[in-house]
């Protein structure tokens, strides 16, 4: 493990941003995770392997061609038919509809990803997609969020933009896959992110609007 200003500075101390939560499946504060391999900063400590994705003070820079971070296949990351919430600080370099923040384990299995503010379900031969109200801008840091409530038949997808509600949609599908690939549509290939990723969270429950706003306020100092 390498050291540097972001490891030594107390303002980046682990756990300072928000109270530890047993529903937190994955936390990647990429601004303080340098090196080709590291463990996630949650109770699970998922082993993560980096392809490309150069470390920078705000996070990891991905080239949009083959850079990604794969976080293993722990059962904790399998969200089959479960509630979940996803959050990420992102910076887009290119206006690509299929620029993926978070993807699943394979392209062949039922799979989902956040693609620049969308949540997408891929299940051969069907395809379903719903989108947030706001399209993320280029060359600007924003925090995107989405939650899926499996107990609801309608209005089960809720989007967030910089801590604020950004649309509620209905998506009729069952999610079944590991959420373990950062910056690509799957750990196999395709739909790579071009830009920076600063921090990523996966929860196995629906976060409230108040909780998401709190995480935004607690972390935005790094991206403003």
N, C-alpha and C positions, 0 to 999 in steps of 0.2 A: 504494500500500500504506500502510495506516495504522499508526501506532505506538501503543504503550501498555505498560502494566506487564507484560503477558504476552509481549511481544516483547523487552523489555529485561531481564527477570529471567533470570539465568543458569540457574536451575533448569529453565527451559523451553527450553534450547538444543536445537537439532535434533540428533538422533542420540544424545542422552545416555541415553535409555531402554533401547535395545537395539542390538546390533550390526547394521549395514546388511546386508541380505540380498537377493541378486539375484532371489529368488523373490517379493519384495514387489511386488505389482502396483499397489497403491493404499494410501496412508497419508494420512488426514485427521485431524490433531490440531485439531479444530474450536475448541478453547479458545484457539488463537492465530491463527486464520484469520478475520479480520473483513473487512468490505467485501462488495460485491455480486458480485465476481469474484476468484478467486485460483487458484493452482496447487497441486496436491497435493504433499505433502512426501515424495516417493519419487523414484527415479531417472527415472521417466517424466515427471513434472511435468505431469499431466493438467490442462487448463484446466477449471475448475469455475464454474458459473453458479448463483447463488442466487435462488430465488423465496421471498420472505418469510424464514423461518428466521433470526430476529434473533440477533445475536451476544450472548453473555453470558460471564462469566468462566470458566464450566465448559464452554462449548461453544455450540451453537445451539439456540434454542427454536423448536419447530415447533408450529403451531396445530391440526394434525389435519384441516385443511380443504383447503389448497392449497399449503402450504409444502413445499419440496423443494430438493435440490442435485443438479444433473446434471453429470456428469464426462466428457462427450465420448464418442466412439466409437472410441478407440484400439484397434487389434488386440490390444494387451496385455490389455484388459479382456474379451476374448471367451474364455469358459471352456468352449467346446464340447468335450464328452467328455474334459475334463481333471480331474485332482485339484485340489482347492482347499481353503483354510481361510479362514474369515471370523471376525473379532472386532469387538466394538463395546462401548463404554461407553454405557449407556442409562439413561434415567429416564422412567418412564411416568406420564402424568397420568390416562389413562382405561383402563378394562378392555375393550379392543376386540381381538377375536381377529385382526382383519385390520389391525392397526397395524404397518406395514412399516418395518423398519430399512433394508433394502437390496433393491432391485428391479432388474429387467432393463431392456432397451431399449424394448420394446413389450409391450402386452398381447396382441397378435395372435400374436406369435412364441412358441415354447416359452420359458418364463419361470420364474424362481424368485425367492423372497424369503425373508428371515428375518422371520417375523411374530411378534414378541414371544416369541422362543425356539423357533420352529418353522422347519423348512426345507420349502418347498412347491414342488412342480413343477406347472406348468400347461401342458398340451399338448392343444389341442382335438382330439378331444372328451373326452380322458381327464383324470383328476385324481388326483393322488397326494399324500399328506402324511404326514410323520412328525413327532413332537413330542419335545422334551426332557422329562426326568422332572420338572423343576422349573418351575413357572409363575412368571415374574418378578413381583415385588411392585409395587404402585403406590407412587409418591412416594419411591422409594429408588434410589440409583445402584447398578447392578450391571454386571459385564462378562460378556456372553454370547459364546459361541463355538460354531462348528460346523465340521466338516471332512467332506469327501466323498472317498472312496477309489475311484476308477473301476476299479481293478484287482480289486476284491473284489465278489463277487456278493451276499454277505450281510454283515450288520454293517458296512456301508460308510459309515454316517453316525454321527459321534461328536459328542456335545454336551458343552459345558463351561459351568459357572456359577461365576463368581468364581474362575477358575483351576483348578477341580476338575472331574473327570469327572461328567457329568450324563446318562448313558444312551447306549447304542449301539443303533442301529436299522438295518433293511434297507430300501432304497429302490431299486426296479427301474425305472430310467429313465435316459435320456441328457439331460444338460444342454446346452442350446445357446442362448446369448444373451450379450449384453454385460451385465456387472455395472457399471452406471454411474449408478444413480439412488439417492440417499440420502434416506430419509424418505418414500418412496412406492413403490407396487407397480410402477410403470414411469414413464418420463419423459413418458408421455402423460397419465396421471391415475390416480386410485383408490388406496384403502387407505393413507391418509396417517398419518404418525406424530404422535401428540399427546404432547408432553413435550420432553425434551432429548436430544440426541445429543452426546456428548463427544469420542469418538475412534473411527475406523473403520479397519480393516485388511483387505486382501484379499491372499492368497498363492496362488500357483499350485502348491502342493504341500500334502501333509498334514503339518501341524505336530505335533510330539510333545506329549504331556501335559506334559513338563518345559518345553518352549519356551513353551507357553501359560501355565503357572503363572508363569514368569519375567516375561512381559509384564504379567500381572496385578499381580505384586508391584512391578514397576518403575513402574507408572502409577497405582496406587490412591491414592497420596497426594493426588491432585488431586480425588478424589471422596469423601473420608472426613472 
